[in-house]
């Protein structure tokens, strides 16, 4: 028998893929169905939502009391505001899904003739009347519908709700990327047309499919151990959880990278070092899930939030409350405060996504390993000196068209450092709202005097000075002291991007020495 594998594409199947019990991830659903509730399930793509919904539908139908099926609304996307065409496409797909997942007596009858605006309601009424069991529908990919089509579908569901269960589905779940909170989120802003602030105000509750816990990561990886005998060490599982914060696709992708691509021999245990290597390979390969961040980062609500987060700014995000909720629903940032990028892998990939194209448009960025000393250590002073020149030569080009202008200086330095390191080291990033700075830790790996691998650690504090701001160096030195205390390092680098007009002309030497409040000798780079 062929061993199961870690799945990174499409819904999981128990006989083929390592997976957690899908229905257990949404344990509230059976009780909601029993109460004939209409509700919302939301989660980002590739978090196991469709897998869980299919398992729940199968269990409910197998129990003998309900006819439950997952219906994807994706086929309606292509038809935009053509309500009739979009509805017919969705109903065609519904018939196929019922044929594949329900016994003949539970499948829908021929769809009745009806106007475009009432076709969905008429079809669901006919199905509910013909079905010998209460009908339960999980409407997946609700986000695929927009504008008039979405308004029409939601209105028909809301209108038919009062006729359940005999003449309309007994329970309906809208399943998509985000919660259906308000009309503007659903249709673009004309709240008067529906006459209510919510397009689905019959919902009883909203369920959010969560990320994996550490115990769930261990349990998932243990299935591979049980099946083929290859152990994931405790440190490996903990490292995977720390890097992913339990994001399901990332958890599976790391394991898939190690088992199927790196092909760690089954006779060897998988260690935390293997996990770190797999993380770097995933980031460099820009797998589909990671590359899709590009599209999300271009969306105005995402940009408004992420620009503040990436700059480590002290800006209050309350004016962007709806944007913040949306970005949290996408799980680009953590679910609790303060606002910060959701996990270390996203923290690394987002700056690379934003700077790769930008750096390709300018000259003067470093070739790989151009700052390596003869003893194998990394020459940070040389890098900062060269970067100061690079920034002066290209600042106008880099910042003028860039939508992430507030965070461009920090992102550019990160991208510059990534290119210089080129996979032979790791740049750990810490940034988030309220920090007032960005912290970087370079871990550079090189052969030590005895030939064994050694690690050089260098800490950077990044700050920006804008017109009207006080000199950030005194406060930055105190913040750098706290960062160095946490890392156990004796010295570090404070990098200040001075955005005041003409400030660069007043700098004779970009790098100077300073003494921190704790008595450390610190290199200050004014750029």
Secondary structure, DSSP 8 states (H G I E B T S, - for coil): ----B---SS---TTTB----GGGGGTTHHHHHHTT-EEEEE--TTSSHHHHHHHHHHHHHHTTSEEEEEEE-GGGGGGTT-HHHHHHHHHHHHHHHHHHHS-GGGS--------GGGHHHHHHHHHHHH-SSEEEEEEE-GGG--HHHHHHHHHHHHHHGGGTTTSS-SEEEEEESS----HHHHHSS-GGGTTSS-TTTT---EEE-----HHHHHHHHHHHHHHH---B-HHHHHHHHHHHTT-HHHHHHHHHIIIIIS---TTS-B-HHHHHHHHHHHHHHT-HHHHTHHHHHHSHHHHHHHHHHHTT-----GGGHHHHHHHHHTTSB-SSSS-BBSSHHHHHHHHHHHHHHHHHTSS----TTTTB-TTS-B-HHHHHHHHHHHHHHHHHHHHHS-TTGGGHHHHHHHHHHHHHHTTSEEEEEE-BTT-SSEEEEEEEEEE-TTSSEEEEEEEEEEEEE-TT---SHHHHHHHHHHHHHHHT-S--EEEEEE-STTGGGG-S-SEEEEE-TTS-EEEEEE-
